[in-house]
Each structure stands twice: as structure tokens, then as C-alpha cells.
């Protein structure tokens, strides 16, 4: 494989909804200082983050003014994380991006070198098949010690070529939860590999530690989407093992929610409706999801 990728061919897509603005700004500054030329922030927040980002970055600093031109903020209605990712990736590809990395709005960069990443990508990744994963050193070492390829990925750092995205997108009717798992499974089902990049590239804050967020437990609408989408993935890829593992994950988060004050009946109702909607293939932004999320999502695209 030839090393023909330039930094101009690289883009970062960051889906966000009411983000921890301090962490997002730090991420943007780090990406810019490391040479990334194209960053797409897909914002489905209730109030636009556009002015907050510009005010933080500009501050009458000529270097930051130049930096700010590399950031493209795309305002969208809230149709879910998968929709935001797909929208950002399509916009990046339309503007010439060939390699795209997905990051969360609270991703923390470590030894992030986009030039080395593109060089590794050129030499090791099949453009229409494989997924490159940027992660931290401990995860990389642990995977190598196990001597086996990851079967799925659930964190930021997914990196892929536009040629792969033309064949496989993130499933928008999942809205949120399990979208990265389903994306990973589709890649492997179509003959692709999940390749870990060797290095301590990025990390993320533990659940419940994010600034300005309180997610020691999942809100009830997330219990619903987690249940529905877990069983949908298990049925789509005919994986009894994943269904069993997913069941225990659902129970874990249900217990955390109850301990944090949610009513047991409410949590059980979310699990029940999630299961019923999975087996009846009732996906997307359902009336039940709107009800338990206090009309968080938009209906019509």
C-alpha cells in the first residue's frame, strides 16, 4: 500500500449534544496545534455552541483566528448520535476528506500525531474494508498480549477511509447506544478487520467524571435504547454470546439507575419496551422514546 495520504486528506468528526464546553475547547485546541486542518463539529444542542467556541478560540489572537477557520460547526436537529456522525462524515467527504476519525466531545489527546497516523493507515489499512482504531497504550498492549483482533469497538477513535463509508454507515435508526458495535460487526461481516494503532494516542474520562455532566447512571431513555439496540444487534448478527453479554450490561446499568434514584417500575418498563420493540423491529424515534426522554429528539428529517 502506498503512502499517498496528505494532512489535507484528513478530517475529524465530533458529534455533540450539550457538550462540556471546557473539554470540547481543549480538544479542539489540541487537534489544531497538532496540525489537523479540517474539524467538523456536528452540534445538536438545544442552544448552538457556535458562538461559545468562536469566543473561546479567537480572543483577538491572530494564530487562533487562523485556527478557527479550520473548524466547521454543522448545526442539526437532534435525530441521534448516528445521524450526527453520518452527517459530519458526509460533509467532510464532500469537502475532500479521504480519512476520517470519529471523536467524542470529551476525548483527551495524548501522543496524537496525524502525520504518523496517516502513514500507518496508508501502509496497513485496506481502504474499502478495514477500521483503524486510535486508543491508549494499555488497551493496545492488552490486545496484543491476547494475540487476537478486537471483535468490536465502543469508544472514540474509529478511523476509516471514505471508500469504506460509501459501503457501510452508522445505523441511524439506532439513535444512540450500540451504534459503534453494530458498525464494527458490519465491517467484520464484510471481510474487514479492526486494526489497533500502536501508541498512546487518546483517552477519555471515566463515566461519571465528565465536567458539567452527571452520568453516574444512564437516564431511563438510555436504558430503553440500550436494551432495544443490544437485542437488535444480537439478532442481526445471530450472536447468542453477544445477547448474553448485552443482557448483563443492561442489568448492570438498570441497577445503577435504581441505586441513583430511578423508580424500579420505570426502569423495568424501559427494559420491557426496549425488548418488545427489538423483536418487533420497531426502531427509530418511537413515541415511547419521545415520552421517556421528554421530547429530546426531533421527528421529521
C-alpha positions as CSV (number, residue, x, y, z in Angstrom):
1,X,0.0,0.0,0.0
2,X,1.4,3.4,-1.0
3,X,1.8,6.3,1.4
4,X,-0.1,8.8,-0.6
5,X,-2.3,10.4,2.1
6,X,-1.7,14.1,3.0
7,X,-2.8,16.0,6.0
8,X,-5.3,17.8,3.7
9,X,-7.0,14.4,3.2
10,X,-7.6,14.0,6.9
11,X,-10.7,15.1,8.9
12,X,-12.0,14.8,12.5
13,X,-15.8,14.5,13.1
14,X,-17.1,15.3,16.6
15,X,-20.8,14.7,17.3
16,X,-22.0,16.7,20.3
17,X,-25.2,17.5,22.2
18,X,-25.0,20.0,25.1
19,X,-21.3,19.3,25.5
20,X,-18.9,20.0,28.4
21,X,-17.7,23.2,26.7
22,X,-14.3,23.3,28.5
23,X,-13.4,19.8,27.4
24,X,-14.5,20.4,23.8
25,X,-12.5,23.6,23.6
26,X,-9.4,21.8,24.9
27,X,-9.9,19.0,22.4
28,X,-10.3,21.5,19.5
29,X,-7.1,23.4,20.5
30,X,-5.1,20.2,20.8
31,X,-6.3,19.0,17.4
32,X,-5.4,22.3,15.7
33,X,-2.0,22.6,17.4
34,X,-1.2,19.1,16.2
35,X,-1.8,20.1,12.6
36,X,-5.3,18.9,11.8
37,X,-6.7,21.1,9.0
38,X,-10.4,20.0,9.0
39,X,-12.6,19.5,12.0
40,X,-16.3,19.0,11.8
41,X,-18.3,19.6,15.0
42,X,-21.9,18.4,14.5
43,X,-24.0,20.2,17.1
44,X,-27.5,19.0,18.0
45,X,-27.5,21.0,21.3
46,X,-30.6,22.9,22.4
47,X,-28.7,26.1,22.2
48,X,-26.0,26.4,19.5
49,X,-22.4,26.2,20.7
50,X,-21.1,28.2,17.7
51,X,-20.5,31.5,19.5
52,X,-19.1,29.8,22.6
53,X,-16.5,28.0,20.5
54,X,-15.6,31.1,18.5
55,X,-15.3,33.3,21.5
56,X,-13.0,30.9,23.3
57,X,-10.8,30.3,20.3
58,X,-10.5,33.8,18.9
59,X,-9.7,36.1,21.8
60,X,-8.1,38.6,19.3
61,X,-5.3,36.2,18.8
62,X,-4.1,36.0,15.2
63,X,-3.0,32.4,15.4
64,X,-6.3,31.4,16.9
65,X,-8.2,33.3,14.2
66,X,-6.3,31.2,11.6
67,X,-7.1,28.1,13.7
68,X,-10.8,28.9,13.8
69,X,-11.1,28.7,10.0
70,X,-10.3,25.0,10.2
71,X,-13.4,24.3,12.4
72,X,-16.7,23.7,10.7
73,X,-19.7,23.7,13.0
74,X,-22.7,22.0,11.5
75,X,-26.0,22.7,13.2
76,X,-28.5,19.8,13.1
77,X,-31.7,18.8,14.8
78,X,-31.4,16.0,17.3
79,X,-32.0,12.8,15.4
80,X,-29.5,10.9,17.5
81,X,-25.7,10.3,17.5
82,X,-25.6,8.1,14.5
83,X,-27.3,10.7,12.3
84,X,-24.9,13.4,13.5
85,X,-21.9,11.2,12.8
86,X,-23.1,10.3,9.3
87,X,-23.9,14.0,8.5
88,X,-20.4,15.1,9.6
89,X,-18.7,12.4,7.7
90,X,-20.6,13.1,4.5
91,X,-19.8,16.8,4.8
92,X,-16.1,16.0,5.3
93,X,-16.0,13.7,2.3
94,X,-17.8,16.3,0.2
95,X,-15.0,18.7,1.0
96,X,-12.3,16.3,0.0
97,X,-11.6,14.2,3.1
98,X,-10.3,10.7,2.4
99,X,-9.6,9.5,6.0
100,X,-12.0,10.4,8.9
101,X,-11.6,9.9,12.7
102,X,-14.6,10.0,15.0
103,X,-14.1,11.5,18.4
104,X,-16.3,12.2,21.4
105,X,-16.5,15.8,22.6
106,X,-14.7,14.9,25.8
107,X,-11.8,13.0,24.2
108,X,-8.4,13.7,25.6
109,X,-5.4,13.6,23.3
110,X,-2.1,12.0,24.3
111,X,0.6,11.4,21.7
112,X,-1.6,12.3,18.8
113,X,0.4,12.7,15.5
114,X,-1.9,12.8,12.5
115,X,1.1,12.5,10.1
116,X,2.2,9.2,11.6
117,X,-1.4,8.0,11.7
118,X,-1.9,8.7,8.0
119,X,1.4,7.0,7.2
120,X,0.4,3.9,9.2
121,X,-3.1,4.0,7.6
122,X,-1.6,4.0,4.1
123,X,0.6,1.0,4.8
124,X,-1.7,-1.2,6.9
125,X,-5.3,-0.5,6.2
126,X,-7.4,-1.7,3.3
127,X,-9.3,1.4,2.3
128,X,-12.7,-0.2,1.5
129,X,-12.6,-2.8,4.2
130,X,-10.7,-2.1,7.4
131,X,-11.3,0.0,10.5
132,X,-8.3,1.6,12.3
133,X,-8.7,2.3,16.0
134,X,-6.9,5.0,17.8
135,X,-6.7,4.3,21.5
136,X,-4.3,4.3,24.6
137,X,-1.2,2.3,25.2
138,X,-2.7,0.0,27.8
139,X,-5.5,-1.1,25.6
140,X,-3.2,-1.7,22.7
141,X,-0.8,-3.7,24.8
142,X,-3.6,-5.8,26.4
143,X,-5.0,-6.6,22.9
144,X,-1.5,-7.7,21.7
145,X,-1.0,-9.8,24.7
146,X,-4.3,-11.6,24.0
147,X,-3.0,-12.1,20.4
148,X,-6.3,-11.6,18.8
149,X,-8.1,-9.0,16.8
150,X,-10.9,-6.9,18.5
151,X,-14.3,-8.1,17.5
152,X,-16.0,-4.7,18.1
153,X,-15.2,-1.2,19.4
154,X,-17.2,1.0,21.7
155,X,-15.1,4.1,22.3
156,X,-13.8,7.1,20.3
157,X,-11.0,6.8,17.8
158,X,-12.7,4.9,14.9
159,X,-10.7,5.9,11.8
160,X,-11.7,4.9,8.3
161,X,-11.4,5.7,4.6
162,X,-14.2,7.4,2.6
163,X,-14.3,4.2,0.5
164,X,-15.4,2.2,3.5
165,X,-18.0,4.8,4.4
166,X,-19.5,4.5,0.9
167,X,-20.3,0.9,1.7
168,X,-21.0,1.0,5.4
169,X,-22.6,3.8,7.5
170,X,-23.7,4.1,11.1
171,X,-27.2,2.9,11.6
172,X,-29.3,6.0,12.1
173,X,-32.5,4.2,13.4
174,X,-30.5,3.1,16.4
175,X,-30.4,6.8,17.5
176,X,-27.8,6.1,20.2
177,X,-26.2,3.1,22.1
178,X,-24.7,0.2,20.2
179,X,-24.1,2.2,17.0
180,X,-20.4,1.6,17.2
181,X,-20.8,-2.1,18.0
182,X,-23.2,-2.5,15.0
183,X,-20.8,-0.6,12.8
184,X,-17.9,-2.8,13.9
185,X,-19.8,-6.0,13.3
186,X,-20.8,-4.9,9.8
187,X,-17.2,-4.3,8.9
188,X,-16.1,-7.7,10.1
189,X,-19.1,-9.4,8.4
190,X,-18.0,-7.8,5.1
191,X,-14.5,-9.2,5.4
192,X,-12.8,-6.3,7.2
193,X,-10.5,-6.1,10.2
194,X,-10.4,-3.9,13.3
195,X,-6.7,-2.8,13.5
196,X,-5.4,-1.1,16.6
197,X,-2.9,1.7,16.0
198,X,0.3,1.2,18.1
199,X,0.6,4.0,20.5
200,X,-0.9,6.1,23.3
201,X,-3.0,8.3,21.1
202,X,-6.1,9.3,23.1
203,X,-8.2,8.5,26.1
204,X,-11.5,9.6,27.6
205,X,-12.8,10.4,31.1
206,X,-14.4,7.6,33.1
207,X,-18.1,7.5,33.3
208,X,-19.4,10.0,35.9
209,X,-16.2,12.1,35.8
210,X,-17.1,14.4,33.0
211,X,-17.1,18.1,33.7
212,X,-20.6,19.6,33.8
213,X,-22.2,16.2,33.5
214,X,-23.8,13.8,36.0
215,X,-24.0,10.4,34.4
216,X,-23.2,8.1,37.3
217,X,-26.2,6.2,35.8
218,X,-27.9,6.1,32.5
219,X,-31.2,8.1,32.1
220,X,-34.2,5.9,31.6
221,X,-34.4,6.6,27.8
222,X,-30.8,5.3,27.5
223,X,-31.9,2.1,29.3
224,X,-34.6,1.7,26.6
225,X,-32.2,2.3,23.6
226,X,-29.5,0.2,25.2
227,X,-32.0,-2.7,25.6
228,X,-33.6,-2.3,22.2
229,X,-30.4,-2.0,20.2
230,X,-28.5,-4.7,22.1
231,X,-31.1,-7.3,21.2
232,X,-31.3,-5.9,17.6
233,X,-27.6,-6.3,17.2
234,X,-27.7,-9.8,18.6
235,X,-30.5,-10.8,16.3
236,X,-29.0,-9.1,13.2
237,X,-25.7,-10.9,13.6
238,X,-27.1,-14.1,15.1
239,X,-24.9,-13.9,18.2
240,X,-26.2,-15.7,21.3
241,X,-22.9,-14.8,23.1
242,X,-23.5,-11.1,22.5
243,X,-27.1,-11.4,23.6
244,X,-26.0,-12.9,26.9
245,X,-23.2,-10.3,27.4
246,X,-25.6,-7.5,26.5
247,X,-28.2,-8.8,28.9
248,X,-25.7,-8.5,31.8
249,X,-24.8,-4.9,30.7
250,X,-28.4,-3.9,30.7
251,X,-28.9,-5.3,34.2
252,X,-25.7,-3.5,35.4
253,X,-26.9,-0.1,34.1
254,X,-30.5,-0.8,35.3
255,X,-29.2,-1.4,38.8
256,X,-27.0,1.8,38.7
257,X,-30.1,3.8,37.7
258,X,-32.2,2.4,40.5
259,X,-29.5,3.0,43.1
260,X,-29.2,6.6,41.8
261,X,-32.9,7.1,42.5
262,X,-34.9,6.0,39.4
263,X,-38.1,4.1,40.2
264,X,-37.7,0.3,39.7
265,X,-41.0,0.2,37.8
266,X,-39.9,2.9,35.4
267,X,-36.6,1.1,34.7
268,X,-38.3,-2.2,34.2
269,X,-40.8,-0.6,31.8
270,X,-37.9,0.7,29.7
271,X,-36.3,-2.7,29.5
272,X,-39.7,-4.3,28.6
273,X,-40.5,-1.8,25.9
274,X,-36.9,-2.0,24.6
275,X,-37.2,-5.8,24.3
276,X,-40.6,-5.7,22.7
277,X,-39.6,-3.1,20.1
278,X,-36.4,-5.1,19.3
279,X,-38.3,-8.3,18.5
280,X,-40.9,-6.3,16.5
281,X,-38.1,-4.3,14.8
282,X,-39.7,-1.0,15.9
283,X,-36.7,1.3,15.6
284,X,-36.1,5.0,15.3
285,X,-37.5,7.7,17.4
286,X,-40.6,6.0,18.7
287,X,-43.4,7.6,20.6
288,X,-42.3,5.8,23.8
289,X,-38.7,7.1,23.4
290,X,-40.0,10.6,23.0
291,X,-42.2,10.2,26.1
292,X,-39.4,9.0,28.4
293,X,-36.8,11.4,27.0
294,X,-39.1,14.5,27.5
295,X,-39.3,15.1,23.7
296,X,-35.5,15.2,23.4
297,X,-35.4,14.2,19.8
298,X,-36.7,15.6,16.5
299,X,-39.2,13.7,14.5
300,X,-39.1,14.7,10.9
301,X,-35.9,14.8,8.8
